[in-house]
Structures are given as C-alpha cells and as structure tokens.
C-alpha cells in the first residue's frame, strides 16, 4: 500500500471526524441506555465504509490520527487512579483474591493462545485473542509490545465483553453461583468494562466487584503475558 | 482549572518516569510502569486523590476514542474474517466462559463467606 504524504488539514479533518462520530455514539448510548450502541463499535462500523468509499488507505488514516493514538499512554497511566481506589477495598482477602485472578489469567491466556495456534496457526492473532479479557488500552499496548496484531484485539475485547456481560449472569445462575463477590469478580475478569457496565445496572455490588477484578486483571496480565508467551511459543514452534 | 493542570502534570510525570524505567530495565510497557507509579504516589499520599478525581474520571470516561486508530486496522483483515471469523468468535466465547466459570467457582468457594465491605463503584 502506498503511503501518501499527510497534510495537516487531512489530519485535522480525520481526527475531528473520528471525535465527532465517537462523541455522537457515546451521547446516543448515554441517552438511550442501549448497551449495543458501544461507541467504539459504532465508530468503527461508520468509519470503515467511509474510508473504503473515499479510498483513504488505512496507513494514511493511522498517520493522520496519530494524535489520538498518542493519548493511549497517558490514558493507561490514568487507570492508576481506579486501581488506587479499588485497592482500598480488597485489603482483607487480597492474597486469595489475587491468587484466584492470577490462575484465571494464566488459564485464559494459555487456552486462547493454544486454541488459536491449533486452529488458525497465526501467532499475531493468537496474541491478540489471548488479551481479549483485559480492558482495551492495556490489551492494545501489550499486543503491540509482543508484536501481536493490535487491530484484532479491540474486536476480541468487545465480543468477550458482550458475551460475558449479556449471557454471563444466566450462566452463573446455572452454575448456582449465589454470592455477589463471585459473580462480580468473574464477570469483571472475563468481560472487563462492558460486562461491568451491564451487571452494574441490576446489581451495583456485583458491578463494584467487577471493577476490582477488571483493573487487577489488567495489571496481572501485563506481568504474566510476557513471561508466559515464550513458554507457550515453544509448543507451537 | 488548577486541578486539571495538577492532574495533567502528575500523569505526565508518571509517564516520563515509566519511560525511564522501561528504557533502563524494559519488561513492561512504559505506560504500565507509569500507571503503577501513579497508583503508588496516590497510596503514599504524595498525590492528593481529591485533586485528581474529577479530571481523572473525565479522562477515563472519554478514553475510548484513543482506541479507534488501532481498531480501524481491522479494515486490512477482511480476508482473515472471511476465512476464520467463526473460529475466532468460537475461541473467544469458549475461553471467556472458561474464565468466567473458573473465577466464579473459586471465588464462591473461598471468598463468598468472608465477604468484606463492598468496594466503590467505578468504571474504567
């Protein structure tokens, strides 16, 4: 693909367009409370046909909106604040709680990576799918660190979010899980912010526990993934 | 306004420190070191939670827009989706429910009866 030079006006227009579409979708979601109006999903669904029709190559779009991508790093640092807030509340059982989440992260990364390598045989995709249970910015940044395909990660994250958020509560009832802590932690670990938003509507206690799980899982995954990846890769070399 | 500048400067400082650590010992991405430093500074009382609260929550609420440039990259993957779309969705569903079940069963067994004060609600 040929990358043309990017003019400042193109860059400004594409960045503004992205912001306007995203903000409109976010506003629509807030007004309607309709969970499927996920602003990230809506923006992508609108932008892709637009780029295809106006024949703007992705590489140009990416360069033009570099400013937004650069904000990803400070955005991740900002997650330190909710991490601090949640740490205040898990002091008593923190060892057990962290141990369960560590095992959960190892399980999901191993399963996702191995299944993808067995069925699709592409390491970049396997890395992206292994990171689908963490919150999006952390998922993207670790995918890039490990040379995975960071355009697949956000989609995998959105699908995992809806799957666990919408079907998770019924599945937990089927498993006879009764406590708010177990329901909240598991949905936060598996379905991050989207799951957390969905269950918070019906039960704020579960929503709060899911926030704890999603932020701690993001940190744990960042530590575990780079250690686990070389070990798993040996089996699929 | 003062609080906004305070928050932006604190986050920038943490990110710069994160970059330095990432540069000298590598390991985690710089932004994750930054996040841990930020959390640590809050925990130690060196950064005042009350001053960062509003700006920080605003940033988290709107951070989704930063993911779009990466996500639109899927435009180059129509072939992959055509060939493996269903397999990918199958893997995501299966592993999501495996994790959900694993954490829920263990937490129900070991954490449910020792329930503590409920944590605060916040989304990020």
Contacts between the chains, C-beta under 8 A, distances in Angstrom:
chain1	res1	chain2	res2	distance
A	18	B	65	6.8
A	18	B	68	5.4
A	18	B	69	7.7
A	19	B	65	6.2
A	22	B	64	6.8
A	22	B	65	4.6
A	22	B	68	6.5
A	23	B	65	7.8
A	26	B	62	7.7
A	26	B	64	7.4
A	39	B	64	5.6
A	39	B	65	7.8
A	40	B	64	5.2
A	40	B	67	5.8
A	40	B	68	6.8
A	40	B	71	6.4
A	43	B	65	7.9
A	43	B	68	5.4
A	44	B	68	6.9
A	44	B	71	5.3
A	44	B	72	5.9
A	44	B	74	7.1
A	47	B	68	7.3
A	47	B	72	5.6
A	48	B	72	6.5
A	48	B	74	7.4
A	48	B	75	5.3
A	51	B	72	7.1
A	51	B	75	6.3
A	52	B	75	7.2
A	58	B	72	6.6
A	58	B	73	6.1
A	58	B	75	5.0
A	58	B	76	5.6
A	61	B	69	7.2
A	61	B	72	6.2
A	62	B	69	5.4
A	62	B	72	7.7
A	62	B	73	7.1
A	65	B	68	7.2
A	65	B	69	4.5
A	66	B	69	7.4
A	68	B	65	6.1
A	68	B	66	5.3
A	68	B	68	6.5
A	68	B	69	5.5
A	69	B	66	6.7
A	69	B	69	4.5
A	69	B	70	6.8
A	71	B	63	7.7
A	71	B	65	8.0
A	71	B	66	4.5
A	72	B	31	7.3
A	72	B	66	4.6
A	72	B	67	7.4
A	72	B	70	7.9
A	73	B	15	5.9
A	73	B	30	6.8
A	73	B	31	4.2
A	73	B	34	7.2
A	74	B	11	5.2
A	74	B	12	7.0
A	74	B	15	5.8
A	74	B	31	7.6
A	74	B	34	8.0
A	74	B	59	7.7
A	75	B	59	6.5
A	75	B	60	7.7
A	75	B	63	4.1
A	75	B	66	5.3
A	76	B	29	7.9
A	76	B	31	3.9
A	76	B	32	6.4
A	76	B	34	7.0
A	76	B	35	5.5
A	77	B	11	4.9
A	77	B	14	5.1
A	77	B	15	5.1
A	77	B	18	7.0
A	77	B	31	5.8
A	77	B	34	3.9
A	77	B	35	5.1
A	77	B	38	5.3
A	78	B	11	5.9
A	78	B	35	7.9
A	78	B	38	7.6
A	78	B	56	5.4
A	78	B	59	4.7
A	78	B	60	5.9
A	78	B	63	7.2
A	79	B	35	5.3
A	79	B	60	7.1
A	79	B	124	5.6
A	80	B	14	7.0
A	80	B	34	7.4
A	80	B	35	4.2
A	80	B	36	6.8
A	80	B	37	7.4
A	80	B	38	3.1
A	80	B	39	4.0
A	80	B	42	6.9
A	81	B	38	6.9
A	81	B	39	7.5
A	81	B	42	6.7
A	81	B	49	7.4
A	81	B	52	6.0
A	81	B	53	7.6
A	81	B	56	4.4
A	81	B	57	7.9
A	81	B	60	7.7
A	82	B	60	6.9
A	82	B	122	5.2
A	82	B	124	4.3
A	83	B	35	6.8
A	83	B	39	4.6
A	84	B	38	7.8
A	84	B	39	4.7
A	84	B	42	4.1
A	84	B	43	5.9
A	84	B	49	7.0
A	85	B	49	7.8
A	85	B	119	7.9
A	85	B	120	5.8
A	85	B	122	6.0
A	86	B	119	5.7
A	86	B	120	7.6
A	86	B	122	7.7
A	87	B	39	7.2
A	87	B	43	7.0
A	88	B	119	7.8
A	88	B	120	7.9
A	89	B	116	7.2
A	89	B	117	6.6
A	89	B	118	7.4
A	89	B	119	3.5
A	89	B	120	6.7
A	90	B	116	7.5
A	90	B	119	6.9
A	92	B	114	7.4
A	92	B	116	4.8
A	93	B	111	5.8
A	93	B	114	5.7
A	93	B	116	6.3
A	96	B	110	5.6
A	96	B	111	6.2
A	97	B	107	7.8
A	97	B	111	6.4
A	100	B	103	6.1
A	100	B	106	4.7
A	100	B	107	5.9
A	100	B	110	7.1
A	100	B	111	7.4
A	101	B	103	7.0
A	103	B	102	7.3
A	103	B	106	7.4
A	104	B	99	5.5
A	104	B	102	5.5
A	104	B	103	4.6
A	104	B	106	7.9
A	107	B	98	6.7
A	107	B	99	6.4
A	107	B	102	5.6
A	108	B	95	5.5
A	108	B	96	7.9
A	108	B	98	6.8
A	108	B	99	4.3
A	111	B	94	7.7
A	111	B	95	4.8
A	111	B	98	5.8
A	112	B	91	6.3
A	112	B	92	7.9
A	112	B	95	4.6
A	115	B	91	4.9
A	115	B	94	7.2
A	115	B	95	7.0
A	116	B	88	7.8
A	116	B	91	5.8
A	119	B	84	7.7
A	119	B	87	5.2
A	119	B	91	7.0
A	120	B	84	5.2
A	120	B	87	6.2
A	120	B	88	7.4
A	122	B	80	8.0
A	125	B	80	7.1
A	125	B	84	7.7
A	125	B	88	7.4
A	129	B	88	6.8
A	129	B	91	5.9
A	129	B	92	6.6
A	129	B	95	7.7
A	132	B	92	5.8
A	132	B	95	7.6
A	132	B	96	7.4
A	133	B	95	7.9
A	133	B	96	6.9
A	133	B	99	6.1
A	135	B	124	6.6
A	136	B	64	7.3
A	136	B	67	4.9
A	137	B	31	7.9
A	137	B	63	6.5
A	137	B	66	6.8
A	137	B	67	6.6
A	138	B	32	7.1
A	140	B	67	6.2
A	140	B	70	5.1
A	141	B	29	4.9
A	141	B	31	5.9
A	141	B	32	7.2
A	142	B	29	6.8
A	144	B	29	7.9
A	145	B	29	5.0
A	149	B	73	7.8
A	149	B	77	7.8
A	150	B	70	4.8
A	150	B	73	6.9
A	151	B	70	6.0
A	151	B	71	6.4
A	151	B	72	7.3
A	151	B	73	2.7
A	151	B	74	4.8
A	151	B	75	7.9
A	151	B	76	7.0
A	151	B	77	6.4
A	152	B	74	6.9
A	152	B	77	6.9
A	152	B	80	7.9
A	152	B	88	7.9
A	153	B	70	7.4
A	154	B	67	5.4
A	154	B	70	6.3
A	154	B	71	3.8
A	154	B	74	7.9
A	155	B	71	7.0
A	155	B	74	6.0
A	156	B	88	7.2
A	156	B	92	5.5
A	159	B	89	6.3
A	159	B	92	4.9
A	159	B	93	7.7
A	160	B	92	5.4
A	160	B	96	4.7
A	163	B	92	6.7
A	163	B	93	5.4
A	163	B	96	5.0
A	163	B	97	7.4
A	164	B	96	5.1
A	164	B	97	7.5
A	164	B	100	5.6
A	168	B	100	5.6
A	171	B	97	6.5
A	171	B	100	6.5
A	171	B	101	7.5
A	172	B	100	7.4
A	172	B	104	5.7
A	175	B	101	6.4
A	175	B	104	6.3
A	175	B	105	6.8
A	177	B	104	4.7
A	177	B	105	7.4
A	177	B	108	5.1
A	178	B	108	7.2
A	178	B	112	7.5
A	179	B	107	7.4
A	179	B	108	5.7
A	179	B	111	7.6
A	179	B	112	3.6
A	179	B	115	6.9
A	180	B	115	7.8
A	180	B	118	7.7
A	181	B	107	5.8
A	181	B	111	5.2
A	181	B	112	5.8
A	181	B	115	5.7
A	182	B	103	7.6
A	182	B	104	4.8
A	182	B	105	7.7
A	182	B	107	3.8
A	182	B	108	3.9
A	182	B	111	6.8
A	182	B	112	5.7
A	183	B	104	6.6
A	185	B	103	5.6
A	185	B	104	7.5
A	185	B	107	4.9
A	185	B	111	7.5
A	186	B	99	7.5
A	186	B	100	4.8
A	186	B	101	7.6
A	186	B	102	7.8
A	186	B	103	3.9
A	186	B	104	3.7
A	186	B	107	6.5
A	187	B	100	6.7
A	189	B	99	6.0
A	189	B	100	7.6
A	189	B	103	4.8
A	190	B	96	5.0
A	190	B	97	7.6
A	190	B	99	4.4
A	190	B	100	4.3
A	190	B	103	7.1
A	191	B	96	6.7
A	191	B	100	7.6
A	193	B	123	5.7
A	193	B	124	6.7
A	196	B	123	5.8
A	197	B	123	6.2
A	200	B	121	6.5
A	200	B	123	7.5
A	204	B	121	5.5
A	205	B	118	5.0
A	207	B	121	5.5
A	208	B	118	5.4
A	208	B	119	4.4
A	208	B	120	6.3
A	208	B	121	4.7
A	208	B	122	7.9
A	209	B	118	7.4
A	209	B	119	6.5
A	211	B	119	6.8
A	211	B	121	6.7
A	211	B	122	5.5
A	211	B	123	6.4
A	211	B	124	7.1
A	212	B	119	5.3
A	213	B	103	7.4
A	214	B	124	7.4
A	215	B	124	6.3
A	219	B	32	7.4
A	219	B	35	7.6
A	219	B	36	7.3
A	222	B	28	5.6
A	222	B	29	7.3
A	222	B	32	4.9
A	223	B	28	7.1
A	226	B	27	7.2
A	226	B	28	7.6
